[in-house]
Structure formats: C-alpha cells, structure tokens
Amino acid sequence: MSDAVKFSLKFPKQILLTLFVVGLLTYYPLTRFANQEVMNGVIAGMVLSVINVMMGYVAIEYSFNKSYTVFIQVVLGGVGIRLFFMVGMLLLLIGVFKFHPISIVGSLFGMYSIFLVLEVLYIHNKWQHKIKNS
C-alpha cells in the first residue's frame, strides 16, 4: 500500500463555491456603503480564512489514512497551530499594515464559522464513507 497522500478536489471546490456565494452576497453592500479601507479589511479577512481552512484540509488529507491517534493529533494540533498563525497574521495586518480592525476580524470570524461547518461535515462524511467501505 502506498503512503502517498491523495487529495480530493471536492472540499476545495466547496470552499471556492462558498467564497463565490459570500462574495456575491457582500458585493453590493460593500461597494455601496463601505470605503476602500473597509473593503480591503473584508477581503484580507476572507483570504486569511481561506488560507486557514486549506491548512486544515491538508492536515485532514495527510492524516486521514493513518491511525486514529495520529489523525486526532494532527488535526487538533493543527487547530492550535492555525490559531497561532491567524492571531499572528491579524496582529501583523492590523498593527503594522493598519488594516481596518473591525472589518478584517468580522470577515475572518464570519468566514471561519462557515468554513468550520464545512470542515466538520467533510471529516464526518469521510469517516462515514470509510466505515461504510470497511
């Protein structure tokens, strides 16, 4: 059996579709009521959220066919590493690059919440499929 990690494109496609839908829903209010500083913060928060969820996806795919203990360690340990990364990036973007704090944190939190649900459902479906095929 090969140890190569096989990545499915199903989850990244869900992320892109979600990003597209949220982008469509927020486009008009942002262009109509927000200034450029707020729009830049919203976009930066969305980009950070996509980076975060894709790091989680890589951790899931890397560890899924390993032992349950390794899977839990990689995925839950990855959550901690991702949180430190996100806090560091937020501090950098707000403190050094002077991004609008409320817009970047708000969009990051909103997208993080949506992506977290998709991530949990993805793990659940992968485990269900693995159990079914065992």
Residue pairs with C-beta under 8 A, 6 or more apart in sequence:
5 61
5 62
6 61
7 61
8 61
10 122
11 57
11 118
11 122
12 54
12 57
14 118
14 122
15 50
15 53
15 54
15 57
15 115
15 118
18 114
18 115
18 118
19 46
19 50
19 111
22 46
22 110
22 111
22 114
23 46
26 42
30 38
30 39
30 42
31 39
34 42
34 103
37 99
37 100
37 103
38 100
38 103
39 103
40 99
40 100
40 103
41 99
41 100
41 101
41 102
41 103
41 104
41 107
42 103
42 104
42 106
42 107
43 107
44 93
44 99
44 104
44 107
45 103
45 104
45 105
45 106
45 107
45 108
45 109
45 110
45 111
46 107
46 108
46 111
48 86
48 89
48 90
48 93
48 104
48 108
49 107
49 108
49 111
49 112
49 115
50 111
50 115
52 82
52 85
52 86
52 112
52 115
53 112
53 115
53 116
53 118
53 119
55 78
55 82
55 85
56 75
56 78
56 79
56 82
56 119
57 119
57 122
59 74
59 75
59 78
60 75
60 119
60 122
60 123
60 126
62 74
63 70
63 71
63 73
63 74
63 75
64 71
64 126
64 130
66 74
75 123
86 108
90 104
90 105
90 108
93 99
93 104
94 101
94 104
